[in-house]
Amino acid sequence: MNKILKMAAMAASMAFVGAAPALAEGDAAAGKAVFNQCKACHQVGPEAKSGVGPVLNGIVGRKAGEYPGYNYSDANKGSGITWDEATLKEYLTDPKAKVPGTKMIFPGIKRENQLDNLIAFLKLIKADGTGIE
């Protein structure tokens, strides 16, 4: 009986560890400041328009290369990526490594806390640009 209890406790603790989030939660307010690095090419909000880069409203959960009216690279359109926390973190660290052939000319954000904060900010922004008021 003692063996069974030990095995059950071990299985329960392993299930708990496996349920932990893969990425640390960031600070969306701090992420808004990090987004200043992105503003030269990207806009967010209800009145956002594509420029050098596409609008980032609703980016989390969106398929790469699908914002209406933006002329994406073939590499981005064909990447098969759906943007989630993990893929954004990889891409924003080194865009050309994650999607070779992307048009995005950006050296990347190397500090993990800045990435976590930026992603927390981007997660707030709904497809219609609301959520960041």
C-alpha positions in Angstrom: 0.0 0.0 0.0 2.8 2.4 0.8 4.3 1.9 -2.7 1.0 2.7 -4.3 0.7 6.0 -2.3 4.2 7.0 -3.2 3.5 6.3 -6.9 0.3 8.3 -6.7 2.0 11.2 -5.0 4.8 11.1 -7.6 2.2 11.0 -10.5 0.3 13.9 -9.0 3.4 16.0 -8.6 4.5 15.3 -12.1 1.1 16.3 -13.4 1.3 19.6 -11.5 4.7 20.4 -12.9 3.5 19.6 -16.4 0.6 22.0 -16.0 2.9 24.9 -15.2 2.9 27.6 -18.0 5.8 27.4 -20.4 6.4 31.2 -20.3 6.5 33.5 -17.4 3.8 36.2 -17.3 4.9 39.6 -18.2 3.9 43.1 -17.1 1.7 44.6 -19.9 2.2 48.2 -18.7 6.0 47.7 -19.0 5.4 45.9 -22.3 3.7 49.1 -23.6 7.0 50.9 -23.1 8.9 48.0 -24.9 6.4 48.4 -27.8 8.1 51.8 -28.5 10.8 49.8 -30.3 8.1 48.5 -32.6 6.3 51.7 -33.4 8.6 52.7 -36.2 7.0 49.9 -38.3 3.8 48.7 -36.5 0.7 50.3 -35.1 -1.9 49.1 -32.6 -5.3 50.4 -31.6 -8.7 51.1 -33.1 -7.3 53.5 -35.7 -4.1 51.5 -36.5 -3.0 51.2 -40.1 -0.3 49.1 -41.8 2.9 50.9 -42.7 6.3 49.3 -43.1 4.9 46.4 -41.0 1.3 45.1 -40.5 -1.1 46.2 -37.8 -0.5 44.1 -34.7 -4.1 44.2 -33.3 -5.1 40.6 -32.4 -1.7 39.2 -33.3 -1.9 36.5 -30.6 -3.9 33.7 -32.1 -3.6 35.1 -35.7 -1.9 33.1 -38.5 1.3 34.6 -39.8 0.9 36.5 -43.1 -2.8 37.1 -42.9 -3.5 40.7 -41.8 -5.8 42.1 -44.6 -4.2 44.5 -47.0 -0.6 44.0 -46.0 2.0 42.7 -48.5 3.8 40.0 -46.6 6.9 38.1 -47.7 6.4 34.6 -49.1 8.5 33.3 -46.2 6.0 34.8 -43.7 2.9 33.7 -45.6 4.3 30.2 -46.0 5.6 29.8 -42.5 2.6 28.0 -41.1 2.9 29.9 -37.9 0.0 30.8 -35.7 1.2 33.5 -33.3 1.2 32.4 -29.7 3.4 33.3 -26.8 6.1 30.8 -27.7 6.3 31.6 -31.4 6.3 35.3 -30.7 9.1 34.9 -28.2 11.2 33.0 -30.7 10.4 35.4 -33.5 10.9 38.6 -31.6 14.3 37.3 -30.3 15.6 36.9 -33.9 13.0 37.3 -36.7 15.3 36.1 -39.5 16.3 32.9 -37.6 12.6 32.0 -36.9 11.4 32.9 -40.4 14.3 33.0 -42.9 13.4 35.3 -45.8 11.1 37.6 -43.7 11.0 41.3 -44.7 11.2 42.2 -41.0 14.5 44.0 -40.5 14.8 44.1 -36.7 17.7 42.8 -34.6 15.4 41.3 -32.0 14.8 41.8 -28.3 17.3 39.8 -26.3 16.2 40.5 -22.7 13.7 37.8 -21.6 11.8 40.1 -19.3 11.3 42.6 -22.1 10.0 39.9 -24.3 7.6 38.7 -21.6 6.4 42.2 -21.0 5.9 43.0 -24.7 4.0 39.7 -25.2 1.8 40.5 -22.2 1.0 43.9 -23.8 0.3 42.3 -27.3 -2.0 39.7 -25.6 -4.3 42.6 -24.4 -4.9 44.0 -27.9 -8.1 42.6 -29.5 -8.5 42.3 -33.3 -10.5 45.6 -33.3 -7.7 47.4 -31.5 -9.4 47.7 -28.2 -8.1 46.3 -24.9 -5.2 48.8 -24.4 -7.1 51.8 -23.1 
